[in-house]
């Protein structure tokens, strides 16, 4: 383990009633980075996060989180980590202030009253501090949950699908806050389903079926997959989209407004398609760098069968 | 016709209900377990006509008639002679701390006075704090003596026998001279009520955290099991205090139940009892997955507390195995303790055995509960 790693684990394995949920998982997370945890539902993201912060004991594997052994020093880890659960898990029958106060006490925060008031101010909830947390809307609950898990100035934030069910504006604000925290040196590990959030991460780890398939800097992900793309523009783009979908089954066609991204790992096949349809003057084909979004959709669509053996 | 009764919809609900019933293990076990437990307890353990009650004898005289009477008492199966006391104080002490239900006293010169037709008195001192326990035995006393005399007083002494009953049996109902059942029931009820609310409230309060998902937040913090346990339990200790205060007041005002013993002894005992019940609630919370299950399990523990503790039915009358089960129930010991203090005027020293018993049960429960409480979500 080196000093600049916030998390360094390997061989993490966990089974629930005979089913392997996480299988031989390894990751090194650099301090101060934003790590995106991507993968379909049930791929083991939550279980992995829980193992790293001491909420679950791995069946096998070892490692450190913030320099503490994830098997033996869970209490030390918990004191330095802010963990935001997937489901809102503060007390709905306590007020906003009471919730923050409770969490601050749990972590033994100094100058508690002032800190709680500050947090309320940052949240913009000072005038509603005595409202019951259960009566907040989804977006506000999420902001409250974030405020609660950073009130003790953790070194590491583990966010488990923090923006599920939250509107785009609230999500953008949320990510502004995450980047501000990262800039202050907090390491952030966030699991998500959203592409626009994945783009915000410095590093991406993609898991499916409990196994890590991809791990790298986000701009390097398309390269790691070996994904090539062409950009298609023109009138009646819908017609071209339908043609391509019918004709080339193993090529990925994504529509972004009036633009088509045609991606695949077989360079020749793509070139042949461009050659053939490029003759039609209605459309313009341009080879382009694959973007993370293309890669992301590719991963989400293909998960196991296309990919599992290739990378590992 | 679309709004008519649909067999298939009805079946859908029916099948779903059976599936859910089968999935909820605790409820399923309760449905089968509770009737079986009740059947066994009511069928085998409970005996409202208690026999073999522990009895001590104070013998200031001895002779053939005395021996015959004692033999008669023994064969009646109401009395189980456990020894001899040499002074009235010793006998009183045994009644107060509950080691004996009866002390039978043969006065000095009993045999001589009997022969001379002086109608001597024998004294049956009874612990009447549980009137139903001693009723049968007391009622049988005259018959027993009459039979014993007829067997012993033969020949010339037969004349004594023929006068109505040459011995007077004086029954001294201690602690509850009027034999009022309320005096017995009310202090016992305190134990049952405290047990029910304390166990239930604690169990449900903790399980609610798991059910609502807040347990995950709690576990993600560096909090230790003991901190959670104490922090969750203390508020309910206060509830127990309030309940007890109200209870004692009502017992005094409405039922005229006396409070004769040491308040300190009571205070110590009832605090310990609250602790053991809260610990039990905590243990249940580690077993139950939902508030519903916690509630069911709490009621499950309540059943033996009512039936096997000596609250409803005399403890001494139960068979050995049922008494053994009863002995590990906290309510059993608290009941004895409360009755001793309130009705028999017991002091600290008199309740030491009960305190020790509750203490041991508490330690056992706390150890199991702490072992079961998970600091992780495994």
HADDOCK unambig.tbl for C-alpha pairs under 7 A between the chains (distance, minus, plus):
assign (segid A and resid 55 and name CA) (segid B and resid 219 and name CA) 6.88 0.50 0.50
assign (segid A and resid 55 and name CA) (segid B and resid 220 and name CA) 6.46 0.50 0.50
assign (segid A and resid 55 and name CA) (segid B and resid 376 and name CA) 4.49 0.50 0.50
assign (segid A and resid 55 and name CA) (segid B and resid 377 and name CA) 5.65 0.50 0.50
assign (segid A and resid 56 and name CA) (segid B and resid 376 and name CA) 5.31 0.50 0.50
assign (segid A and resid 56 and name CA) (segid B and resid 377 and name CA) 5.54 0.50 0.50
assign (segid A and resid 56 and name CA) (segid B and resid 378 and name CA) 5.50 0.50 0.50
assign (segid A and resid 57 and name CA) (segid B and resid 378 and name CA) 6.86 0.50 0.50
assign (segid A and resid 75 and name CA) (segid B and resid 222 and name CA) 5.14 0.50 0.50
assign (segid A and resid 78 and name CA) (segid B and resid 220 and name CA) 5.89 0.50 0.50
assign (segid A and resid 78 and name CA) (segid B and resid 221 and name CA) 5.42 0.50 0.50
assign (segid A and resid 78 and name CA) (segid B and resid 222 and name CA) 5.20 0.50 0.50
assign (segid A and resid 79 and name CA) (segid B and resid 221 and name CA) 6.34 0.50 0.50
assign (segid A and resid 79 and name CA) (segid B and resid 222 and name CA) 5.34 0.50 0.50
assign (segid A and resid 83 and name CA) (segid B and resid 220 and name CA) 6.71 0.50 0.50
assign (segid A and resid 89 and name CA) (segid B and resid 213 and name CA) 5.23 0.50 0.50
assign (segid A and resid 89 and name CA) (segid B and resid 214 and name CA) 4.43 0.50 0.50
assign (segid A and resid 89 and name CA) (segid B and resid 216 and name CA) 6.95 0.50 0.50
assign (segid A and resid 89 and name CA) (segid B and resid 217 and name CA) 6.05 0.50 0.50
assign (segid A and resid 90 and name CA) (segid B and resid 214 and name CA) 5.60 0.50 0.50
assign (segid A and resid 90 and name CA) (segid B and resid 217 and name CA) 6.86 0.50 0.50
assign (segid A and resid 91 and name CA) (segid B and resid 214 and name CA) 6.49 0.50 0.50
assign (segid A and resid 106 and name CA) (segid B and resid 221 and name CA) 6.48 0.50 0.50
assign (segid A and resid 106 and name CA) (segid B and resid 223 and name CA) 6.64 0.50 0.50
assign (segid A and resid 107 and name CA) (segid B and resid 221 and name CA) 6.71 0.50 0.50
assign (segid A and resid 107 and name CA) (segid B and resid 222 and name CA) 6.89 0.50 0.50
